């Protein structure tokens, strides 16, 4: 019997998310012994040791449902960031929170504004609700243009997404620019500030946005344990916003969305200052290592405030990307963001970076 069940019309515009190729898959495809993954902006220095220890201590309780209110984790976050626990929502990664924000606030006639290129999940959340995405192209050097973002706001605008540092460019909004934006944005527009990579930012004029939540501004700050805390495998993120905004999102959240192991690990990891500092220092060193290599190879790149670098390979970028795959180096090809001459390189360990540099050098020399 032919299937006559039709999906929602909105699904016509949605393409399933394509993650970076996993290490095991490339090893099987090409029969490679050595593979390094610099594609998904993961922490190459491993998970928080305190988080791993907390997981072990929680294993004996897996017969019980997790805490639906994530009380212990909210208390740890509140203490660490000097906010109230009522201003926090914990989710199955920041991706789930983006979807929940869309479900809580978007109607079919609404619009969202997204500086472009940026993280694709913002578009996905709007698409599943049938809302309209209004991209605002970044300027030369992938810099934000505050005035163009403000000019894009209409009566239909409901959400404004700001990813800073921005994925995939590594560029950021300064505190002065964010001040200007928040002063110009109407009170009926929710600003969603994605600070997933905020821990890596070293610029003096950078802000992670949380100070505006403390001041009662209509802003929701996204954070994740997948990056600097090294807990990408267990999926836990959170949002911080005025209590009224949090309460609206809680109405569409599943009751047991964050598993007990993730809650235990994150509660411990947020207090693991030693691991955070080690990861930050390693990232800074790796960033300089890759900068120097790109300069030696005469490759243009965008200076980053994050744990990845957007580098221009030029017209042969796709071929170089595949040649690197053949050598066991997984990067993220830029075509997915409309940047076919670029790749995004996650900053790895010193050894991983060196293997990538040697592989890339050998490819470019033989071109």
Short mmCIF file of the C-alpha atoms (twelve columns), coordinates in Angstrom:
data_MODEL
# 
_entry.id   MODEL 
# 
loop_
_atom_site.group_PDB 
_atom_site.id 
_atom_site.type_symbol 
_atom_site.label_atom_id 
_atom_site.label_alt_id 
_atom_site.label_comp_id 
_atom_site.label_asym_id 
_atom_site.label_seq_id 
_atom_site.Cartn_x 
_atom_site.Cartn_y 
_atom_site.Cartn_z 
_atom_site.pdbx_PDB_model_num 
ATOM 1   C CA . UNK A 1   0.000  0.000  0.000  1 
ATOM 2   C CA . UNK A 2   1.331  3.439  -0.978 1 
ATOM 3   C CA . UNK A 3   1.875  5.804  1.940  1 
ATOM 4   C CA . UNK A 4   -0.695 8.638  1.710  1 
ATOM 5   C CA . UNK A 5   0.317  10.357 4.935  1 
ATOM 6   C CA . UNK A 6   1.643  13.824 4.163  1 
ATOM 7   C CA . UNK A 7   4.095  15.610 6.484  1 
ATOM 8   C CA . UNK A 8   3.669  19.226 7.495  1 
ATOM 9   C CA . UNK A 9   4.242  21.749 4.725  1 
ATOM 10  C CA . UNK A 10  7.002  23.411 6.771  1 
ATOM 11  C CA . UNK A 11  9.144  20.273 6.450  1 
ATOM 12  C CA . UNK A 12  9.679  20.946 2.737  1 
ATOM 13  C CA . UNK A 13  12.212 23.631 3.648  1 
ATOM 14  C CA . UNK A 14  14.080 21.601 6.268  1 
ATOM 15  C CA . UNK A 15  17.219 19.588 5.594  1 
ATOM 16  C CA . UNK A 16  18.338 17.181 8.341  1 
ATOM 17  C CA . UNK A 17  21.402 18.407 10.223 1 
ATOM 18  C CA . UNK A 18  24.609 16.861 8.918  1 
ATOM 19  C CA . UNK A 19  27.198 16.493 11.696 1 
ATOM 20  C CA . UNK A 20  30.929 16.223 11.169 1 
ATOM 21  C CA . UNK A 21  32.065 12.783 10.050 1 
ATOM 22  C CA . UNK A 22  32.990 10.635 13.102 1 
ATOM 23  C CA . UNK A 23  36.474 9.153  13.415 1 
ATOM 24  C CA . UNK A 24  35.339 5.528  13.271 1 
ATOM 25  C CA . UNK A 25  33.434 6.083  10.020 1 
ATOM 26  C CA . UNK A 26  36.444 7.513  8.193  1 
ATOM 27  C CA . UNK A 27  38.653 4.728  9.542  1 
ATOM 28  C CA . UNK A 28  36.264 2.116  8.157  1 
ATOM 29  C CA . UNK A 29  35.774 3.889  4.813  1 
ATOM 30  C CA . UNK A 30  39.460 4.358  4.013  1 
ATOM 31  C CA . UNK A 31  41.046 1.679  6.217  1 
ATOM 32  C CA . UNK A 32  43.114 4.273  8.074  1 
ATOM 33  C CA . UNK A 33  44.982 3.701  11.314 1 
ATOM 34  C CA . UNK A 34  45.460 7.368  12.208 1 
ATOM 35  C CA . UNK A 35  42.528 9.804  12.059 1 
ATOM 36  C CA . UNK A 36  42.192 13.171 13.769 1 
ATOM 37  C CA . UNK A 37  38.939 15.072 14.006 1 
ATOM 38  C CA . UNK A 38  39.126 18.852 13.846 1 
ATOM 39  C CA . UNK A 39  35.556 19.311 12.638 1 
ATOM 40  C CA . UNK A 40  33.099 19.672 15.514 1 
ATOM 41  C CA . UNK A 41  34.711 22.194 17.891 1 
ATOM 42  C CA . UNK A 42  35.047 19.609 20.641 1 
ATOM 43  C CA . UNK A 43  37.481 19.960 23.530 1 
ATOM 44  C CA . UNK A 44  40.591 17.989 22.460 1 
ATOM 45  C CA . UNK A 45  41.900 17.947 26.034 1 
ATOM 46  C CA . UNK A 46  39.163 15.600 27.198 1 
ATOM 47  C CA . UNK A 47  36.248 15.882 29.621 1 
ATOM 48  C CA . UNK A 48  36.364 17.477 33.040 1 
ATOM 49  C CA . UNK A 49  37.911 14.881 35.392 1 
ATOM 50  C CA . UNK A 50  35.509 15.960 38.109 1 
ATOM 51  C CA . UNK A 51  32.635 15.417 35.696 1 
ATOM 52  C CA . UNK A 52  33.821 11.898 34.851 1 
ATOM 53  C CA . UNK A 53  34.146 11.071 38.549 1 
ATOM 54  C CA . UNK A 54  30.611 12.325 39.178 1 
ATOM 55  C CA . UNK A 55  29.256 10.063 36.432 1 
ATOM 56  C CA . UNK A 56  30.834 7.036  38.075 1 
ATOM 57  C CA . UNK A 57  29.210 7.822  41.407 1 
ATOM 58  C CA . UNK A 58  25.780 8.126  39.754 1 
ATOM 59  C CA . UNK A 59  25.739 4.788  37.905 1 
ATOM 60  C CA . UNK A 60  24.127 2.811  40.714 1 
ATOM 61  C CA . UNK A 61  21.025 5.033  40.556 1 
ATOM 62  C CA . UNK A 62  20.194 4.525  36.881 1 
ATOM 63  C CA . UNK A 63  17.011 2.683  37.776 1 
ATOM 64  C CA . UNK A 64  15.544 6.034  38.875 1 
ATOM 65  C CA . UNK A 65  14.263 8.849  36.685 1 
ATOM 66  C CA . UNK A 66  16.460 11.946 36.646 1 
ATOM 67  C CA . UNK A 67  15.496 15.075 38.550 1 
ATOM 68  C CA . UNK A 68  13.001 16.788 36.239 1 
ATOM 69  C CA . UNK A 69  13.809 20.180 37.777 1 
ATOM 70  C CA . UNK A 70  17.624 19.728 37.677 1 
ATOM 71  C CA . UNK A 71  17.790 21.347 41.117 1 
ATOM 72  C CA . UNK A 72  21.399 20.564 42.025 1 
ATOM 73  C CA . UNK A 73  22.706 21.662 38.636 1 
ATOM 74  C CA . UNK A 74  20.701 24.886 38.684 1 
ATOM 75  C CA . UNK A 75  22.065 25.679 42.129 1 
ATOM 76  C CA . UNK A 76  25.628 25.062 40.916 1 
ATOM 77  C CA . UNK A 77  25.102 27.264 37.857 1 
ATOM 78  C CA . UNK A 78  23.469 29.995 39.928 1 
ATOM 79  C CA . UNK A 79  26.360 30.007 42.372 1 
ATOM 80  C CA . UNK A 80  28.997 29.985 39.644 1 
ATOM 81  C CA . UNK A 81  27.447 32.777 37.566 1 
ATOM 82  C CA . UNK A 82  25.812 34.879 40.308 1 
ATOM 83  C CA . UNK A 83  22.276 34.548 38.978 1 
ATOM 84  C CA . UNK A 84  19.079 33.190 40.520 1 
ATOM 85  C CA . UNK A 85  18.168 29.558 39.940 1 
ATOM 86  C CA . UNK A 86  14.721 30.728 38.789 1 
ATOM 87  C CA . UNK A 87  16.493 32.422 35.883 1 
ATOM 88  C CA . UNK A 88  17.937 29.128 34.616 1 
ATOM 89  C CA . UNK A 89  16.628 26.381 32.352 1 
ATOM 90  C CA . UNK A 90  18.672 23.213 31.735 1 
ATOM 91  C CA . UNK A 91  18.261 21.308 28.476 1 
ATOM 92  C CA . UNK A 92  19.550 18.378 26.428 1 
ATOM 93  C CA . UNK A 93  22.287 20.477 24.866 1 
ATOM 94  C CA . UNK A 94  21.828 24.067 23.724 1 
ATOM 95  C CA . UNK A 95  20.256 22.701 20.524 1 
ATOM 96  C CA . UNK A 96  17.178 21.554 22.423 1 
ATOM 97  C CA . UNK A 97  16.869 24.970 24.038 1 
ATOM 98  C CA . UNK A 98  16.878 26.657 20.618 1 
ATOM 99  C CA . UNK A 99  13.989 24.419 19.573 1 
ATOM 100 C CA . UNK A 100 12.131 25.101 22.829 1 
ATOM 101 C CA . UNK A 101 12.561 28.869 22.379 1 
ATOM 102 C CA . UNK A 102 11.034 28.536 18.923 1 
ATOM 103 C CA . UNK A 103 8.108  26.472 20.219 1 
ATOM 104 C CA . UNK A 104 7.484  28.895 23.074 1 
ATOM 105 C CA . UNK A 105 7.616  32.180 21.174 1 
ATOM 106 C CA . UNK A 106 7.173  31.760 17.411 1 
ATOM 107 C CA . UNK A 107 3.956  31.883 15.422 1 
ATOM 108 C CA . UNK A 108 3.675  31.274 11.677 1 
ATOM 109 C CA . UNK A 109 3.662  35.001 10.837 1 
ATOM 110 C CA . UNK A 110 6.724  35.809 12.956 1 
ATOM 111 C CA . UNK A 111 10.268 36.569 11.847 1 
ATOM 112 C CA . UNK A 112 13.655 35.832 13.349 1 
ATOM 113 C CA . UNK A 113 16.814 37.784 12.551 1 
ATOM 114 C CA . UNK A 114 20.098 35.892 12.207 1 
ATOM 115 C CA . UNK A 115 23.455 37.470 11.292 1 
ATOM 116 C CA . UNK A 116 24.789 35.262 8.513  1 
ATOM 117 C CA . UNK A 117 26.607 32.925 8.282  1 
ATOM 118 C CA . UNK A 118 25.916 31.454 11.712 1 
ATOM 119 C CA . UNK A 119 24.734 28.320 13.513 1 
ATOM 120 C CA . UNK A 120 22.118 26.491 11.424 1 
ATOM 121 C CA . UNK A 121 19.973 25.407 14.381 1 
ATOM 122 C CA . UNK A 122 18.519 28.924 14.681 1 
ATOM 123 C CA . UNK A 123 17.025 28.518 11.212 1 
ATOM 124 C CA . UNK A 124 15.833 24.997 12.022 1 
ATOM 125 C CA . UNK A 125 13.877 26.179 15.070 1 
ATOM 126 C CA . UNK A 126 12.092 28.824 13.020 1 
ATOM 127 C CA . UNK A 127 11.400 26.461 10.135 1 
ATOM 128 C CA . UNK A 128 9.638  23.849 12.260 1 
ATOM 129 C CA . UNK A 129 7.288  26.608 13.486 1 
ATOM 130 C CA . UNK A 130 6.725  27.991 10.001 1 
ATOM 131 C CA . UNK A 131 8.306  31.341 10.867 1 
ATOM 132 C CA . UNK A 132 10.422 33.425 8.485  1 
ATOM 133 C CA . UNK A 133 14.211 33.718 8.724  1 
ATOM 134 C CA . UNK A 134 15.704 37.122 7.954  1 
ATOM 135 C CA . UNK A 135 19.482 36.809 7.419  1 
ATOM 136 C CA . UNK A 136 21.704 39.861 7.887  1 
ATOM 137 C CA . UNK A 137 25.019 39.268 6.092  1 
ATOM 138 C CA . UNK A 138 28.162 39.889 8.112  1 
ATOM 139 C CA . UNK A 139 30.482 42.608 6.837  1 
ATOM 140 C CA . UNK A 140 33.985 42.285 5.390  1 
ATOM 141 C CA . UNK A 141 36.092 40.088 7.622  1 
ATOM 142 C CA . UNK A 142 32.827 38.574 8.920  1 
ATOM 143 C CA . UNK A 143 32.272 41.464 11.321 1 
ATOM 144 C CA . UNK A 144 28.866 42.310 12.811 1 
ATOM 145 C CA . UNK A 145 27.085 45.452 11.597 1 
ATOM 146 C CA . UNK A 146 24.871 46.670 14.434 1 
ATOM 147 C CA . UNK A 147 22.969 49.202 12.333 1 
ATOM 148 C CA . UNK A 148 22.073 46.664 9.643  1 
ATOM 149 C CA . UNK A 149 20.789 44.279 12.313 1 
ATOM 150 C CA . UNK A 150 18.637 47.034 13.822 1 
ATOM 151 C CA . UNK A 151 17.377 48.068 10.383 1 
ATOM 152 C CA . UNK A 152 16.190 44.484 9.741  1 
ATOM 153 C CA . UNK A 153 13.740 44.619 12.676 1 
ATOM 154 C CA . UNK A 154 10.074 44.847 11.667 1 
ATOM 155 C CA . UNK A 155 6.737  44.539 13.438 1 
ATOM 156 C CA . UNK A 156 6.913  40.795 12.742 1 
ATOM 157 C CA . UNK A 157 10.323 40.317 14.404 1 
ATOM 158 C CA . UNK A 158 10.072 38.069 17.451 1 
ATOM 159 C CA . UNK A 159 13.609 36.732 17.985 1 
ATOM 160 C CA . UNK A 160 17.083 38.099 17.324 1 
ATOM 161 C CA . UNK A 161 19.920 35.561 17.463 1 
ATOM 162 C CA . UNK A 162 23.464 36.696 18.226 1 
ATOM 163 C CA . UNK A 163 26.202 34.071 18.329 1 
ATOM 164 C CA . UNK A 164 29.303 35.584 19.921 1 
ATOM 165 C CA . UNK A 165 31.926 34.316 19.337 1 
ATOM 166 C CA . UNK A 166 30.140 33.398 16.139 1 
ATOM 167 C CA . UNK A 167 30.126 29.917 14.677 1 
ATOM 168 C CA . UNK A 168 31.657 29.426 12.051 1 
ATOM 169 C CA . UNK A 169 33.580 32.729 11.801 1 
ATOM 170 C CA . UNK A 170 35.066 33.153 15.300 1 
ATOM 171 C CA . UNK A 171 34.257 36.881 15.212 1 
ATOM 172 C CA . UNK A 172 32.396 38.566 18.076 1 
ATOM 173 C CA . UNK A 173 30.245 41.457 19.242 1 
ATOM 174 C CA . UNK A 174 32.022 43.892 21.533 1 
ATOM 175 C CA . UNK A 175 30.323 45.050 24.728 1 
ATOM 176 C CA . UNK A 176 29.825 48.490 23.176 1 
ATOM 177 C CA . UNK A 177 28.116 46.963 20.141 1 
ATOM 178 C CA . UNK A 178 25.871 44.787 22.294 1 
ATOM 179 C CA . UNK A 179 24.958 47.824 24.397 1 
ATOM 180 C CA . UNK A 180 23.942 49.675 21.225 1 
ATOM 181 C CA . UNK A 181 21.869 46.743 20.010 1 
ATOM 182 C CA . UNK A 182 20.003 46.227 23.260 1 
ATOM 183 C CA . UNK A 183 19.165 49.923 23.453 1 
ATOM 184 C CA . UNK A 184 17.750 49.862 19.915 1 
ATOM 185 C CA . UNK A 185 15.848 46.559 20.017 1 
ATOM 186 C CA . UNK A 186 12.139 46.897 20.959 1 
ATOM 187 C CA . UNK A 187 11.060 45.263 24.229 1 
ATOM 188 C CA . UNK A 188 8.826  42.802 22.370 1 
ATOM 189 C CA . UNK A 189 11.820 41.227 20.604 1 
ATOM 190 C CA . UNK A 190 13.702 38.557 22.528 1 
ATOM 191 C CA . UNK A 191 17.471 38.728 22.033 1 
ATOM 192 C CA . UNK A 192 19.020 35.259 22.191 1 
ATOM 193 C CA . UNK A 193 22.744 35.543 22.882 1 
ATOM 194 C CA . UNK A 194 24.537 32.283 22.143 1 
ATOM 195 C CA . UNK A 195 27.678 32.192 24.277 1 
ATOM 196 C CA . UNK A 196 28.583 28.550 23.644 1 
ATOM 197 C CA . UNK A 197 32.186 29.580 22.965 1 
ATOM 198 C CA . UNK A 198 32.391 32.448 25.448 1 
ATOM 199 C CA . UNK A 199 34.948 30.714 27.678 1 
ATOM 200 C CA . UNK A 200 37.521 30.847 24.883 1 
ATOM 201 C CA . UNK A 201 37.203 34.584 24.220 1 
ATOM 202 C CA . UNK A 202 40.222 36.638 25.288 1 
ATOM 203 C CA . UNK A 203 39.374 40.074 23.833 1 
ATOM 204 C CA . UNK A 204 39.272 42.825 26.457 1 
ATOM 205 C CA . UNK A 205 35.989 44.215 25.117 1 
ATOM 206 C CA . UNK A 206 34.148 40.880 24.970 1 
ATOM 207 C CA . UNK A 207 31.065 40.182 27.102 1 
ATOM 208 C CA . UNK A 208 29.333 36.831 27.617 1 
ATOM 209 C CA . UNK A 209 25.982 38.600 27.984 1 
ATOM 210 C CA . UNK A 210 25.146 37.368 31.474 1 
ATOM 211 C CA . UNK A 211 25.529 40.835 32.999 1 
ATOM 212 C CA . UNK A 212 22.456 41.929 31.005 1 
ATOM 213 C CA . UNK A 213 20.347 39.134 32.485 1 
ATOM 214 C CA . UNK A 214 21.381 40.294 35.959 1 
ATOM 215 C CA . UNK A 215 20.259 43.796 34.950 1 
ATOM 216 C CA . UNK A 216 16.809 42.493 33.953 1 
ATOM 217 C CA . UNK A 217 17.131 43.034 30.186 1 
ATOM 218 C CA . UNK A 218 14.946 40.969 27.787 1 
ATOM 219 C CA . UNK A 219 17.839 38.734 26.772 1 
ATOM 220 C CA . UNK A 220 18.332 34.983 26.961 1 
ATOM 221 C CA . UNK A 221 21.928 33.738 27.163 1 
ATOM 222 C CA . UNK A 222 22.703 30.227 25.893 1 
ATOM 223 C CA . UNK A 223 25.559 28.220 27.389 1 
ATOM 224 C CA . UNK A 224 26.734 24.644 26.922 1 
ATOM 225 C CA . UNK A 225 28.832 22.009 28.673 1 
ATOM 226 C CA . UNK A 226 29.835 20.546 25.282 1 
ATOM 227 C CA . UNK A 227 32.766 22.867 24.608 1 
ATOM 228 C CA . UNK A 228 35.216 24.011 27.299 1 
ATOM 229 C CA . UNK A 229 33.889 21.515 29.866 1 
ATOM 230 C CA . UNK A 230 34.424 18.641 27.411 1 
ATOM 231 C CA . UNK A 231 31.051 16.972 27.961 1 
ATOM 232 C CA . UNK A 232 29.761 16.903 24.362 1 
ATOM 233 C CA . UNK A 233 28.986 13.174 24.608 1 
ATOM 234 C CA . UNK A 234 26.307 13.560 27.273 1 
ATOM 235 C CA . UNK A 235 24.483 16.616 25.854 1 
ATOM 236 C CA . UNK A 236 23.700 19.260 28.453 1 
ATOM 237 C CA . UNK A 237 23.239 22.981 27.988 1 
ATOM 238 C CA . UNK A 238 21.377 25.766 29.722 1 
ATOM 239 C CA . UNK A 239 19.830 29.179 29.298 1 
ATOM 240 C CA . UNK A 240 19.793 32.213 31.587 1 
ATOM 241 C CA . UNK A 241 17.054 34.822 31.257 1 
ATOM 242 C CA . UNK A 242 14.510 36.835 33.253 1 
ATOM 243 C CA . UNK A 243 12.233 34.486 35.184 1 
ATOM 244 C CA . UNK A 244 9.141  35.277 33.076 1 
ATOM 245 C CA . UNK A 245 10.934 34.155 29.898 1 
ATOM 246 C CA . UNK A 246 12.142 30.960 31.565 1 
ATOM 247 C CA . UNK A 247 8.629  30.167 32.770 1 
ATOM 248 C CA . UNK A 248 7.269  30.413 29.226 1 
ATOM 249 C CA . UNK A 249 9.893  28.004 27.891 1 
ATOM 250 C CA . UNK A 250 9.291  25.531 30.723 1 
ATOM 251 C CA . UNK A 251 5.734  25.058 29.423 1 
ATOM 252 C CA . UNK A 252 7.041  23.287 26.292 1 
ATOM 253 C CA . UNK A 253 9.927  21.372 27.904 1 
ATOM 254 C CA . UNK A 254 9.746  17.612 28.363 1 
ATOM 255 C CA . UNK A 255 9.881  16.667 32.079 1 
ATOM 256 C CA . UNK A 256 12.949 14.377 32.032 1 
ATOM 257 C CA . UNK A 257 14.925 15.949 29.203 1 
ATOM 258 C CA . UNK A 258 18.372 15.861 30.877 1 
ATOM 259 C CA . UNK A 259 19.563 12.454 32.032 1 
ATOM 260 C CA . UNK A 260 20.952 11.872 35.511 1 
ATOM 261 C CA . UNK A 261 24.532 11.246 34.347 1 
ATOM 262 C CA . UNK A 262 24.575 14.518 32.441 1 
ATOM 263 C CA . UNK A 263 23.224 16.397 35.455 1 
ATOM 264 C CA . UNK A 264 25.819 14.905 37.791 1 
ATOM 265 C CA . UNK A 265 28.707 15.529 35.405 1 
ATOM 266 C CA . UNK A 266 27.725 19.108 34.658 1 
ATOM 267 C CA . UNK A 267 27.207 19.930 38.336 1 
ATOM 268 C CA . UNK A 268 30.778 18.846 39.032 1 
ATOM 269 C CA . UNK A 269 32.316 20.236 35.829 1 
ATOM 270 C CA . UNK A 270 31.143 23.797 36.341 1 
ATOM 271 C CA . UNK A 271 33.291 23.878 39.474 1 
ATOM 272 C CA . UNK A 272 36.314 22.329 37.743 1 
ATOM 273 C CA . UNK A 273 38.327 25.534 37.357 1 
ATOM 274 C CA . UNK A 274 41.579 23.644 36.781 1 
ATOM 275 C CA . UNK A 275 40.212 21.820 33.730 1 
ATOM 276 C CA . UNK A 276 38.698 25.002 32.309 1 
ATOM 277 C CA . UNK A 277 41.971 26.885 32.644 1 
ATOM 278 C CA . UNK A 278 43.978 24.020 31.142 1 
ATOM 279 C CA . UNK A 279 41.583 23.890 28.182 1 
ATOM 280 C CA . UNK A 280 41.722 27.651 27.707 1 
ATOM 281 C CA . UNK A 281 45.523 27.751 27.793 1 
ATOM 282 C CA . UNK A 282 45.805 24.801 25.417 1 
ATOM 283 C CA . UNK A 283 43.399 26.457 23.017 1 
ATOM 284 C CA . UNK A 284 45.344 29.728 23.038 1 
ATOM 285 C CA . UNK A 285 48.588 27.891 22.300 1 
ATOM 286 C CA . UNK A 286 46.976 25.874 19.510 1 
ATOM 287 C CA . UNK A 287 45.470 28.999 18.007 1 
ATOM 288 C CA . UNK A 288 48.910 30.610 17.682 1 
ATOM 289 C CA . UNK A 289 50.365 27.368 16.297 1 
ATOM 290 C CA . UNK A 290 47.762 27.308 13.509 1 
ATOM 291 C CA . UNK A 291 48.020 31.036 12.826 1 
ATOM 292 C CA . UNK A 292 51.755 30.650 12.220 1 
ATOM 293 C CA . UNK A 293 51.219 27.669 9.931  1 
ATOM 294 C CA . UNK A 294 48.586 29.481 7.840  1 
ATOM 295 C CA . UNK A 295 50.902 32.478 7.512  1 
ATOM 296 C CA . UNK A 296 53.745 30.208 6.370  1 
ATOM 297 C CA . UNK A 297 51.429 28.665 3.769  1 
ATOM 298 C CA . UNK A 298 50.130 32.090 2.622  1 
ATOM 299 C CA . UNK A 299 46.555 31.180 3.559  1 
ATOM 300 C CA . UNK A 300 44.078 33.846 4.619  1 
ATOM 301 C CA . UNK A 301 42.278 33.202 7.877  1 
ATOM 302 C CA . UNK A 302 39.934 34.975 10.261 1 
ATOM 303 C CA . UNK A 303 41.321 35.778 13.694 1 
ATOM 304 C CA . UNK A 304 39.169 33.934 16.198 1 
ATOM 305 C CA . UNK A 305 37.903 34.358 19.733 1 
ATOM 306 C CA . UNK A 306 36.861 30.724 19.834 1 
ATOM 307 C CA . UNK A 307 38.257 27.186 19.572 1 
ATOM 308 C CA . UNK A 308 38.127 27.030 15.785 1 
ATOM 309 C CA . UNK A 309 39.521 29.027 12.866 1 
ATOM 310 C CA . UNK A 310 37.844 29.823 9.544  1 
ATOM 311 C CA . UNK A 311 40.565 29.551 6.888  1 
ATOM 312 C CA . UNK A 312 40.366 30.270 3.172  1 
ATOM 313 C CA . UNK A 313 41.643 27.455 0.956  1 
ATOM 314 C CA . UNK A 314 40.423 29.189 -2.219 1 
ATOM 315 C CA . UNK A 315 38.750 27.756 -5.352 1 
ATOM 316 C CA . UNK A 316 40.181 24.282 -4.676 1 
ATOM 317 C CA . UNK A 317 38.872 24.174 -1.103 1 
ATOM 318 C CA . UNK A 318 36.575 21.197 -1.659 1 
ATOM 319 C CA . UNK A 319 39.340 19.144 -3.275 1 
ATOM 320 C CA . UNK A 320 41.780 20.027 -0.487 1 
ATOM 321 C CA . UNK A 321 39.140 19.108 2.082  1 
ATOM 322 C CA . UNK A 322 38.727 15.646 0.491  1 
ATOM 323 C CA . UNK A 323 42.496 15.218 0.113  1 
ATOM 324 C CA . UNK A 324 42.838 15.862 3.839  1 
ATOM 325 C CA . UNK A 325 40.130 13.284 4.539  1 
ATOM 326 C CA . UNK A 326 42.180 10.767 2.586  1 
ATOM 327 C CA . UNK A 327 45.072 11.502 4.947  1 
ATOM 328 C CA . UNK A 328 42.875 11.033 8.010  1 
ATOM 329 C CA . UNK A 329 42.170 14.688 8.811  1 
ATOM 330 C CA . UNK A 330 38.497 15.603 9.323  1 
ATOM 331 C CA . UNK A 331 37.633 19.296 8.952  1 
ATOM 332 C CA . UNK A 332 34.325 21.097 8.320  1 
ATOM 333 C CA . UNK A 333 33.849 22.219 4.723  1 
ATOM 334 C CA . UNK A 334 32.386 25.714 4.434  1 
ATOM 335 C CA . UNK A 335 29.854 25.059 1.675  1 
ATOM 336 C CA . UNK A 336 27.206 24.352 4.309  1 
ATOM 337 C CA . UNK A 337 27.399 28.064 5.284  1 
ATOM 338 C CA . UNK A 338 27.605 29.311 1.718  1 
ATOM 339 C CA . UNK A 339 31.405 29.608 1.978  1 
ATOM 340 C CA . UNK A 340 32.712 27.154 -0.645 1 
ATOM 341 C CA . UNK A 341 36.276 28.533 -0.518 1 
ATOM 342 C CA . UNK A 342 36.599 28.099 3.256  1 
ATOM 343 C CA . UNK A 343 36.978 25.351 5.821  1 
ATOM 344 C CA . UNK A 344 36.522 25.548 9.572  1 
ATOM 345 C CA . UNK A 345 39.348 24.008 11.560 1 
ATOM 346 C CA . UNK A 346 38.749 23.094 15.193 1 
ATOM 347 C CA . UNK A 347 41.832 23.765 17.295 1 
ATOM 348 C CA . UNK A 348 43.296 20.455 18.476 1 
ATOM 349 C CA . UNK A 349 46.144 19.373 20.689 1 
ATOM 350 C CA . UNK A 350 49.667 20.352 19.688 1 
ATOM 351 C CA . UNK A 351 50.174 16.909 18.137 1 
ATOM 352 C CA . UNK A 352 46.857 16.981 16.251 1 
ATOM 353 C CA . UNK A 353 47.544 20.457 14.927 1 
ATOM 354 C CA . UNK A 354 51.006 19.370 13.771 1 
ATOM 355 C CA . UNK A 355 49.621 16.344 11.924 1 
ATOM 356 C CA . UNK A 356 47.061 18.582 10.195 1 
ATOM 357 C CA . UNK A 357 49.728 21.159 9.271  1 
ATOM 358 C CA . UNK A 358 52.048 18.494 7.847  1 
ATOM 359 C CA . UNK A 359 49.199 16.905 5.875  1 
ATOM 360 C CA . UNK A 360 47.995 20.247 4.514  1 
ATOM 361 C CA . UNK A 361 51.531 21.315 3.598  1 
ATOM 362 C CA . UNK A 362 52.156 18.132 1.631  1 
ATOM 363 C CA . UNK A 363 48.891 18.627 -0.295 1 
ATOM 364 C CA . UNK A 364 49.548 22.270 -1.150 1 
ATOM 365 C CA . UNK A 365 53.154 21.618 -2.199 1 
ATOM 366 C CA . UNK A 366 51.973 18.983 -4.693 1 
ATOM 367 C CA . UNK A 367 49.160 21.044 -6.177 1 
# 
